């Protein structure tokens, strides 16, 4: 059974982050790669005196791996981000061991729900609304994560995030993603922290140049605040370089809408290093504005 697109991308935003990384050291079973991106982007607005909001950012990451024995490896990853007129911030910082039964790691990293939320979080902007609770979000500090792939089709993840604020709010999560031979992926996750629970379901289908996916999240922030969230996406690759991505997002807390939008993104990838994109989102919330974002991204 073949490993699906999603299963290979589980440790997930990290895959795209390191896709163009350069190997700077490779000797005696130890490798070191350096990668990142320079992404300039602006959001065009029609309020006040400002016409364009600068949303640019740059990232650099370091990815290391060493072969300890035939069935044991060690790995480490860290990534930093800088935005215009702001200080350097850490996005990821974790290390661990890879074994025959899966990978075990600790640090600032994604929780287990992310492999499900990433099924629809595929756009440059205007996607990724299914990380509602901290216990289901990416880039969480003090996180212990297990990730294992079985029969080249089922990926199981589990995490425990220890509270470091002395507030007794440890978090945990578990998820599973199964990829069928014919292009269908099905996933589910559950995460909890104190009285904040989130369950997420996901389904995706890949057929040649077409990718369709939907995720649905539900839970409660406490006994009186239930929430639901739906995100759906369609991507079609017209050529190797050009693709269109459509996104739909809807969410509510206690019958009050918190998300209601549709977005369309056009993306052109000249090669694996550089791409351009433009994305327009129609925001249906009362008093909310539409959003137009254009950008150029260079991966290195």
Short mmCIF file of the C-alpha atoms (twelve columns), coordinates in Angstrom:
data_MODEL
# 
_entry.id   MODEL 
# 
loop_
_atom_site.group_PDB 
_atom_site.id 
_atom_site.type_symbol 
_atom_site.label_atom_id 
_atom_site.label_alt_id 
_atom_site.label_comp_id 
_atom_site.label_asym_id 
_atom_site.label_seq_id 
_atom_site.Cartn_x 
_atom_site.Cartn_y 
_atom_site.Cartn_z 
_atom_site.pdbx_PDB_model_num 
ATOM 1   C CA . UNK A 1   0.000   0.000  0.000   1 
ATOM 2   C CA . UNK A 2   1.452   3.301  -1.033  1 
ATOM 3   C CA . UNK A 3   2.074   6.076  1.434   1 
ATOM 4   C CA . UNK A 4   -0.314  8.935  0.685   1 
ATOM 5   C CA . UNK A 5   0.525   12.566 0.042   1 
ATOM 6   C CA . UNK A 6   -0.779  13.484 3.471   1 
ATOM 7   C CA . UNK A 7   1.047   10.759 5.326   1 
ATOM 8   C CA . UNK A 8   4.352   11.890 3.911   1 
ATOM 9   C CA . UNK A 9   3.612   15.469 4.905   1 
ATOM 10  C CA . UNK A 10  2.579   14.895 8.472   1 
ATOM 11  C CA . UNK A 11  5.557   16.327 10.274  1 
ATOM 12  C CA . UNK A 12  4.034   18.717 8.233   1 
ATOM 13  C CA . UNK A 13  4.589   22.360 7.660   1 
ATOM 14  C CA . UNK A 14  8.128   21.129 8.217   1 
ATOM 15  C CA . UNK A 15  8.144   19.202 4.974   1 
ATOM 16  C CA . UNK A 16  7.533   22.303 2.873   1 
ATOM 17  C CA . UNK A 17  9.871   24.279 5.093   1 
ATOM 18  C CA . UNK A 18  12.777  21.937 4.344   1 
ATOM 19  C CA . UNK A 19  11.893  20.905 0.778   1 
ATOM 20  C CA . UNK A 20  14.541  23.142 -0.774  1 
ATOM 21  C CA . UNK A 21  17.019  22.927 2.086   1 
ATOM 22  C CA . UNK A 22  20.708  22.598 1.267   1 
ATOM 23  C CA . UNK A 23  22.769  19.798 2.780   1 
ATOM 24  C CA . UNK A 24  25.769  21.500 4.371   1 
ATOM 25  C CA . UNK A 25  27.167  18.444 6.153   1 
ATOM 26  C CA . UNK A 26  26.949  14.718 5.337   1 
ATOM 27  C CA . UNK A 27  29.493  12.395 6.888   1 
ATOM 28  C CA . UNK A 28  29.475  9.055  8.742   1 
ATOM 29  C CA . UNK A 29  25.678  8.879  8.919   1 
ATOM 30  C CA . UNK A 30  25.198  12.449 10.141  1 
ATOM 31  C CA . UNK A 31  23.560  15.111 7.994   1 
ATOM 32  C CA . UNK A 32  22.773  18.771 8.507   1 
ATOM 33  C CA . UNK A 33  20.476  20.825 6.280   1 
ATOM 34  C CA . UNK A 34  19.780  24.554 6.266   1 
ATOM 35  C CA . UNK A 35  16.686  25.987 4.626   1 
ATOM 36  C CA . UNK A 36  14.093  28.694 4.886   1 
ATOM 37  C CA . UNK A 37  12.174  31.262 2.922   1 
ATOM 38  C CA . UNK A 38  12.000  34.939 2.083   1 
ATOM 39  C CA . UNK A 39  8.361   35.898 1.568   1 
ATOM 40  C CA . UNK A 40  7.260   39.403 0.715   1 
ATOM 41  C CA . UNK A 41  3.509   39.932 0.732   1 
ATOM 42  C CA . UNK A 42  1.075   42.772 1.095   1 
ATOM 43  C CA . UNK A 43  -2.580  42.926 2.097   1 
ATOM 44  C CA . UNK A 44  -4.473  45.575 0.171   1 
ATOM 45  C CA . UNK A 45  -6.953  47.429 2.344   1 
ATOM 46  C CA . UNK A 46  -9.391  50.281 1.908   1 
ATOM 47  C CA . UNK A 47  -9.545  51.781 5.375   1 
ATOM 48  C CA . UNK A 48  -7.967  54.950 6.736   1 
ATOM 49  C CA . UNK A 49  -4.810  56.304 5.141   1 
ATOM 50  C CA . UNK A 50  -3.073  52.943 4.759   1 
ATOM 51  C CA . UNK A 51  -3.568  51.140 1.446   1 
ATOM 52  C CA . UNK A 52  -1.202  48.159 1.896   1 
ATOM 53  C CA . UNK A 53  -0.354  46.263 5.072   1 
ATOM 54  C CA . UNK A 54  3.089   44.685 4.966   1 
ATOM 55  C CA . UNK A 55  2.685   40.987 5.856   1 
ATOM 56  C CA . UNK A 56  6.214   39.993 4.838   1 
ATOM 57  C CA . UNK A 57  8.279   37.447 6.747   1 
ATOM 58  C CA . UNK A 58  11.463  35.430 6.522   1 
ATOM 59  C CA . UNK A 59  12.322  32.066 8.029   1 
ATOM 60  C CA . UNK A 60  15.464  30.039 8.504   1 
ATOM 61  C CA . UNK A 61  15.635  26.476 9.757   1 
ATOM 62  C CA . UNK A 62  18.231  23.880 10.674  1 
ATOM 63  C CA . UNK A 63  17.491  20.181 10.345  1 
ATOM 64  C CA . UNK A 64  19.884  17.512 11.610  1 
ATOM 65  C CA . UNK A 65  19.832  13.722 11.642  1 
ATOM 66  C CA . UNK A 66  22.328  11.109 12.777  1 
ATOM 67  C CA . UNK A 67  22.384  7.312  12.460  1 
ATOM 68  C CA . UNK A 68  23.149  5.866  15.896  1 
ATOM 69  C CA . UNK A 69  22.635  2.214  15.030  1 
ATOM 70  C CA . UNK A 70  20.790  0.154  12.440  1 
ATOM 71  C CA . UNK A 71  17.422  0.764  14.083  1 
ATOM 72  C CA . UNK A 72  18.004  4.023  15.954  1 
ATOM 73  C CA . UNK A 73  18.441  7.591  14.726  1 
ATOM 74  C CA . UNK A 74  18.636  10.954 16.428  1 
ATOM 75  C CA . UNK A 75  17.172  14.146 14.976  1 
ATOM 76  C CA . UNK A 76  16.757  17.810 15.769  1 
ATOM 77  C CA . UNK A 77  14.974  20.731 14.152  1 
ATOM 78  C CA . UNK A 78  14.741  24.447 14.841  1 
ATOM 79  C CA . UNK A 79  13.212  27.315 12.917  1 
ATOM 80  C CA . UNK A 80  13.168  31.061 13.429  1 
ATOM 81  C CA . UNK A 81  11.069  33.809 11.852  1 
ATOM 82  C CA . UNK A 82  11.615  37.515 11.460  1 
ATOM 83  C CA . UNK A 83  9.117   40.125 10.276  1 
ATOM 84  C CA . UNK A 84  9.798   43.712 9.193   1 
ATOM 85  C CA . UNK A 85  10.654  45.968 12.134  1 
ATOM 86  C CA . UNK A 86  10.330  43.105 14.632  1 
ATOM 87  C CA . UNK A 87  12.659  40.862 16.586  1 
ATOM 88  C CA . UNK A 88  13.573  37.267 15.827  1 
ATOM 89  C CA . UNK A 89  11.039  34.727 17.100  1 
ATOM 90  C CA . UNK A 90  11.356  30.978 17.537  1 
ATOM 91  C CA . UNK A 91  8.793   28.816 15.693  1 
ATOM 92  C CA . UNK A 92  10.119  25.301 16.287  1 
ATOM 93  C CA . UNK A 93  12.753  23.785 18.535  1 
ATOM 94  C CA . UNK A 94  12.666  20.043 19.159  1 
ATOM 95  C CA . UNK A 95  14.808  16.919 19.155  1 
ATOM 96  C CA . UNK A 96  14.235  13.217 19.541  1 
ATOM 97  C CA . UNK A 97  14.886  9.662  18.458  1 
ATOM 98  C CA . UNK A 98  13.604  7.615  15.549  1 
ATOM 99  C CA . UNK A 99  12.987  3.901  16.132  1 
ATOM 100 C CA . UNK A 100 11.406  0.962  14.351  1 
ATOM 101 C CA . UNK A 101 8.111   1.691  16.118  1 
ATOM 102 C CA . UNK A 102 8.049   5.435  15.464  1 
ATOM 103 C CA . UNK A 103 9.576   8.781  16.396  1 
ATOM 104 C CA . UNK A 104 9.703   10.218 19.916  1 
ATOM 105 C CA . UNK A 105 10.489  13.905 20.361  1 
ATOM 106 C CA . UNK A 106 10.280  16.760 22.839  1 
ATOM 107 C CA . UNK A 107 10.291  20.536 22.483  1 
ATOM 108 C CA . UNK A 108 8.344   23.266 20.728  1 
ATOM 109 C CA . UNK A 109 6.503   21.417 17.994  1 
ATOM 110 C CA . UNK A 110 3.117   20.571 16.513  1 
ATOM 111 C CA . UNK A 111 0.460   18.707 18.460  1 
ATOM 112 C CA . UNK A 112 -1.120  15.539 17.083  1 
ATOM 113 C CA . UNK A 113 -4.204  17.358 15.767  1 
ATOM 114 C CA . UNK A 114 -2.111  19.220 13.202  1 
ATOM 115 C CA . UNK A 115 -1.874  16.233 10.865  1 
ATOM 116 C CA . UNK A 116 -5.672  16.455 10.556  1 
ATOM 117 C CA . UNK A 117 -5.986  20.265 10.375  1 
ATOM 118 C CA . UNK A 118 -3.260  20.303 7.700   1 
ATOM 119 C CA . UNK A 119 -5.561  18.372 5.359   1 
ATOM 120 C CA . UNK A 120 -7.281  21.692 4.536   1 
ATOM 121 C CA . UNK A 121 -4.550  24.158 5.533   1 
ATOM 122 C CA . UNK A 122 -2.891  24.168 2.104   1 
ATOM 123 C CA . UNK A 123 -3.124  27.792 0.942   1 
ATOM 124 C CA . UNK A 124 -0.559  30.576 1.256   1 
ATOM 125 C CA . UNK A 125 -3.105  32.663 3.194   1 
ATOM 126 C CA . UNK A 126 -6.778  32.429 4.186   1 
ATOM 127 C CA . UNK A 127 -6.687  28.833 5.443   1 
ATOM 128 C CA . UNK A 128 -5.954  27.017 8.679   1 
ATOM 129 C CA . UNK A 129 -8.861  27.704 11.059  1 
ATOM 130 C CA . UNK A 130 -9.034  24.260 12.689  1 
ATOM 131 C CA . UNK A 131 -6.427  24.815 15.416  1 
ATOM 132 C CA . UNK A 132 -8.965  26.290 17.813  1 
ATOM 133 C CA . UNK A 133 -7.701  25.086 21.182  1 
ATOM 134 C CA . UNK A 134 -4.058  25.448 22.225  1 
ATOM 135 C CA . UNK A 135 -4.053  21.681 22.791  1 
ATOM 136 C CA . UNK A 136 -4.780  21.202 19.059  1 
ATOM 137 C CA . UNK A 137 -2.411  23.844 17.672  1 
ATOM 138 C CA . UNK A 138 1.001   23.894 16.063  1 
ATOM 139 C CA . UNK A 139 4.226   25.186 17.597  1 
ATOM 140 C CA . UNK A 140 3.400   24.347 21.225  1 
ATOM 141 C CA . UNK A 141 6.227   24.500 23.775  1 
ATOM 142 C CA . UNK A 142 6.942   21.720 26.262  1 
ATOM 143 C CA . UNK A 143 5.368   19.103 23.989  1 
ATOM 144 C CA . UNK A 144 6.169   15.399 23.968  1 
ATOM 145 C CA . UNK A 145 5.168   13.842 20.633  1 
ATOM 146 C CA . UNK A 146 4.996   10.292 19.310  1 
ATOM 147 C CA . UNK A 147 4.514   9.687  15.576  1 
ATOM 148 C CA . UNK A 148 4.440   6.293  13.907  1 
ATOM 149 C CA . UNK A 149 3.481   5.041  10.450  1 
ATOM 150 C CA . UNK A 150 2.250   1.479  10.042  1 
ATOM 151 C CA . UNK A 151 1.732   -0.644 6.909   1 
ATOM 152 C CA . UNK A 152 2.793   2.413  4.916   1 
ATOM 153 C CA . UNK A 153 -0.777  3.732  5.277   1 
ATOM 154 C CA . UNK A 154 -1.750  4.497  8.888   1 
ATOM 155 C CA . UNK A 155 -0.072  7.354  10.760  1 
ATOM 156 C CA . UNK A 156 -0.770  7.610  14.483  1 
ATOM 157 C CA . UNK A 157 0.320   10.534 16.638  1 
ATOM 158 C CA . UNK A 158 -0.041  11.261 20.327  1 
ATOM 159 C CA . UNK A 159 1.172   14.225 22.341  1 
ATOM 160 C CA . UNK A 160 1.384   15.450 25.894  1 
ATOM 161 C CA . UNK A 161 2.012   19.156 26.504  1 
ATOM 162 C CA . UNK A 162 3.176   19.927 30.014  1 
ATOM 163 C CA . UNK A 163 2.012   23.172 31.573  1 
ATOM 164 C CA . UNK A 164 4.929   25.475 32.406  1 
ATOM 165 C CA . UNK A 165 2.874   28.272 33.982  1 
ATOM 166 C CA . UNK A 166 2.064   26.514 37.259  1 
ATOM 167 C CA . UNK A 167 -1.653  26.580 36.416  1 
ATOM 168 C CA . UNK A 168 -2.221  22.819 36.256  1 
ATOM 169 C CA . UNK A 169 -3.417  22.923 32.645  1 
ATOM 170 C CA . UNK A 170 -1.534  20.059 31.018  1 
ATOM 171 C CA . UNK A 171 -2.831  19.105 27.570  1 
ATOM 172 C CA . UNK A 172 -2.945  15.916 25.568  1 
ATOM 173 C CA . UNK A 173 -4.034  14.772 22.136  1 
ATOM 174 C CA . UNK A 174 -4.221  11.767 19.838  1 
ATOM 175 C CA . UNK A 175 -4.862  11.443 16.111  1 
ATOM 176 C CA . UNK A 176 -4.913  8.877  13.324  1 
ATOM 177 C CA . UNK A 177 -4.743  9.313  9.560   1 
ATOM 178 C CA . UNK A 178 -5.305  6.454  7.113   1 
ATOM 179 C CA . UNK A 179 -4.534  6.612  3.401   1 
ATOM 180 C CA . UNK A 180 -6.207  4.250  0.978   1 
ATOM 181 C CA . UNK A 181 -4.646  3.108  -2.314  1 
ATOM 182 C CA . UNK A 182 -7.236  4.898  -4.419  1 
ATOM 183 C CA . UNK A 183 -6.484  8.417  -3.151  1 
ATOM 184 C CA . UNK A 184 -8.836  8.716  -0.171  1 
ATOM 185 C CA . UNK A 185 -7.514  9.853  3.218   1 
ATOM 186 C CA . UNK A 186 -9.560  9.732  6.418   1 
ATOM 187 C CA . UNK A 187 -8.462  11.167 9.770   1 
ATOM 188 C CA . UNK A 188 -9.667  11.981 13.249  1 
ATOM 189 C CA . UNK A 189 -8.193  13.613 16.340  1 
ATOM 190 C CA . UNK A 190 -9.087  14.531 19.900  1 
ATOM 191 C CA . UNK A 191 -7.331  17.008 22.174  1 
ATOM 192 C CA . UNK A 192 -8.044  18.331 25.642  1 
ATOM 193 C CA . UNK A 193 -6.753  20.909 28.090  1 
ATOM 194 C CA . UNK A 194 -8.558  21.627 31.336  1 
ATOM 195 C CA . UNK A 195 -12.186 22.184 30.201  1 
ATOM 196 C CA . UNK A 196 -11.278 22.960 26.558  1 
ATOM 197 C CA . UNK A 197 -11.879 19.898 24.347  1 
ATOM 198 C CA . UNK A 198 -11.680 19.640 20.565  1 
ATOM 199 C CA . UNK A 199 -12.491 16.754 18.231  1 
ATOM 200 C CA . UNK A 200 -11.601 17.054 14.541  1 
ATOM 201 C CA . UNK A 201 -12.604 14.889 11.581  1 
ATOM 202 C CA . UNK A 202 -10.976 15.087 8.165   1 
ATOM 203 C CA . UNK A 203 -11.369 13.609 4.705   1 
ATOM 204 C CA . UNK A 204 -9.381  14.226 1.531   1 
ATOM 205 C CA . UNK A 205 -9.333  12.828 -1.978  1 
ATOM 206 C CA . UNK A 206 -6.589  13.098 -4.573  1 
ATOM 207 C CA . UNK A 207 -7.232  12.296 -8.233  1 
ATOM 208 C CA . UNK A 208 -4.405  13.167 -10.569 1 
ATOM 209 C CA . UNK A 209 -4.281  16.996 -10.567 1 
ATOM 210 C CA . UNK A 210 -7.338  17.453 -8.313  1 
ATOM 211 C CA . UNK A 211 -7.257  17.615 -4.505  1 
ATOM 212 C CA . UNK A 212 -10.429 17.995 -2.422  1 
ATOM 213 C CA . UNK A 213 -10.540 18.046 1.383   1 
ATOM 214 C CA . UNK A 214 -12.765 18.991 4.303   1 
ATOM 215 C CA . UNK A 215 -12.232 19.138 8.061   1 
ATOM 216 C CA . UNK A 216 -14.848 19.564 10.764  1 
ATOM 217 C CA . UNK A 217 -14.054 20.493 14.360  1 
ATOM 218 C CA . UNK A 218 -16.340 20.546 17.378  1 
ATOM 219 C CA . UNK A 219 -15.927 20.900 21.098  1 
ATOM 220 C CA . UNK A 220 -16.398 23.094 24.118  1 
ATOM 221 C CA . UNK A 221 -14.326 25.871 25.641  1 
ATOM 222 C CA . UNK A 222 -16.156 25.238 28.905  1 
ATOM 223 C CA . UNK A 223 -19.560 23.972 30.005  1 
ATOM 224 C CA . UNK A 224 -21.331 26.947 28.411  1 
ATOM 225 C CA . UNK A 225 -19.401 27.592 25.193  1 
ATOM 226 C CA . UNK A 226 -19.750 24.931 22.495  1 
ATOM 227 C CA . UNK A 227 -18.186 25.545 19.097  1 
ATOM 228 C CA . UNK A 228 -18.166 24.059 15.598  1 
ATOM 229 C CA . UNK A 229 -15.895 24.787 12.649  1 
ATOM 230 C CA . UNK A 230 -15.865 23.697 9.014   1 
ATOM 231 C CA . UNK A 231 -13.039 24.206 6.538   1 
ATOM 232 C CA . UNK A 232 -13.086 22.912 2.964   1 
ATOM 233 C CA . UNK A 233 -10.617 23.292 0.137   1 
ATOM 234 C CA . UNK A 234 -10.269 22.386 -3.529  1 
ATOM 235 C CA . UNK A 235 -7.011  22.564 -5.463  1 
ATOM 236 C CA . UNK A 236 -6.494  21.937 -9.159  1 
ATOM 237 C CA . UNK A 237 -3.087  21.936 -10.848 1 
ATOM 238 C CA . UNK A 238 -3.632  23.169 -14.400 1 
ATOM 239 C CA . UNK A 239 0.061   22.814 -15.202 1 
ATOM 240 C CA . UNK A 240 3.199   21.941 -13.279 1 
ATOM 241 C CA . UNK A 241 3.558   25.638 -12.481 1 
ATOM 242 C CA . UNK A 242 0.006   27.010 -12.179 1 
ATOM 243 C CA . UNK A 243 -2.717  26.015 -9.721  1 
ATOM 244 C CA . UNK A 244 -5.935  27.413 -8.273  1 
ATOM 245 C CA . UNK A 245 -7.014  26.876 -4.666  1 
ATOM 246 C CA . UNK A 246 -10.503 27.547 -3.342  1 
ATOM 247 C CA . UNK A 247 -11.203 27.726 0.407   1 
ATOM 248 C CA . UNK A 248 -14.356 27.877 2.488   1 
ATOM 249 C CA . UNK A 249 -14.382 28.561 6.230   1 
ATOM 250 C CA . UNK A 250 -17.297 28.665 8.671   1 
ATOM 251 C CA . UNK A 251 -17.217 28.615 12.479  1 
ATOM 252 C CA . UNK A 252 -19.442 29.565 15.400  1 
ATOM 253 C CA . UNK A 253 -19.380 29.674 19.177  1 
ATOM 254 C CA . UNK A 254 -22.762 29.290 20.867  1 
ATOM 255 C CA . UNK A 255 -24.574 30.077 17.601  1 
ATOM 256 C CA . UNK A 256 -22.531 33.259 17.071  1 
ATOM 257 C CA . UNK A 257 -20.541 33.244 13.822  1 
ATOM 258 C CA . UNK A 258 -16.796 33.721 14.259  1 
ATOM 259 C CA . UNK A 259 -15.712 32.712 10.721  1 
ATOM 260 C CA . UNK A 260 -17.621 32.916 7.435   1 
ATOM 261 C CA . UNK A 261 -15.552 33.374 4.303   1 
ATOM 262 C CA . UNK A 262 -14.741 32.124 0.839   1 
ATOM 263 C CA . UNK A 263 -11.328 32.628 -0.734  1 
ATOM 264 C CA . UNK A 264 -9.711  31.954 -4.089  1 
ATOM 265 C CA . UNK A 265 -5.943  31.785 -4.588  1 
ATOM 266 C CA . UNK A 266 -3.999  31.687 -7.839  1 
ATOM 267 C CA . UNK A 267 -0.465  30.398 -7.472  1 
ATOM 268 C CA . UNK A 268 2.359   30.165 -10.010 1 
ATOM 269 C CA . UNK A 269 5.484   28.157 -9.157  1 
ATOM 270 C CA . UNK A 270 8.333   28.979 -11.521 1 
ATOM 271 C CA . UNK A 271 10.354  26.159 -9.969  1 
ATOM 272 C CA . UNK A 272 10.789  24.622 -6.509  1 
ATOM 273 C CA . UNK A 273 12.496  27.781 -5.269  1 
ATOM 274 C CA . UNK A 274 10.259  30.690 -6.254  1 
ATOM 275 C CA . UNK A 275 6.526   31.228 -6.562  1 
ATOM 276 C CA . UNK A 276 4.040   34.072 -6.744  1 
ATOM 277 C CA . UNK A 277 0.452   34.104 -5.547  1 
ATOM 278 C CA . UNK A 278 -2.596  36.279 -5.156  1 
ATOM 279 C CA . UNK A 279 -5.510  35.458 -2.858  1 
ATOM 280 C CA . UNK A 280 -8.862  37.154 -2.428  1 
ATOM 281 C CA . UNK A 281 -11.196 36.372 0.475   1 
ATOM 282 C CA . UNK A 282 -14.840 37.382 0.695   1 
ATOM 283 C CA . UNK A 283 -15.672 37.864 4.385   1 
ATOM 284 C CA . UNK A 284 -19.376 37.432 5.145   1 
ATOM 285 C CA . UNK A 285 -19.272 38.433 8.814   1 
ATOM 286 C CA . UNK A 286 -21.159 41.600 9.705   1 
ATOM 287 C CA . UNK A 287 -18.860 44.605 9.605   1 
ATOM 288 C CA . UNK A 288 -15.898 42.582 8.309   1 
ATOM 289 C CA . UNK A 289 -13.879 43.509 5.232   1 
ATOM 290 C CA . UNK A 290 -12.753 41.444 2.296   1 
ATOM 291 C CA . UNK A 291 -9.043  40.714 1.978   1 
ATOM 292 C CA . UNK A 292 -6.695  40.758 -1.019  1 
ATOM 293 C CA . UNK A 293 -3.145  39.463 -0.487  1 
ATOM 294 C CA . UNK A 294 -0.376  39.218 -3.093  1 
ATOM 295 C CA . UNK A 295 3.070   37.796 -2.482  1 
ATOM 296 C CA . UNK A 296 6.355   36.424 -3.775  1 
ATOM 297 C CA . UNK A 297 7.978   33.528 -1.922  1 
ATOM 298 C CA . UNK A 298 11.525  32.286 -2.382  1 
ATOM 299 C CA . UNK A 299 12.490  28.972 -0.729  1 
ATOM 300 C CA . UNK A 300 16.099  28.179 -0.041  1 
# 
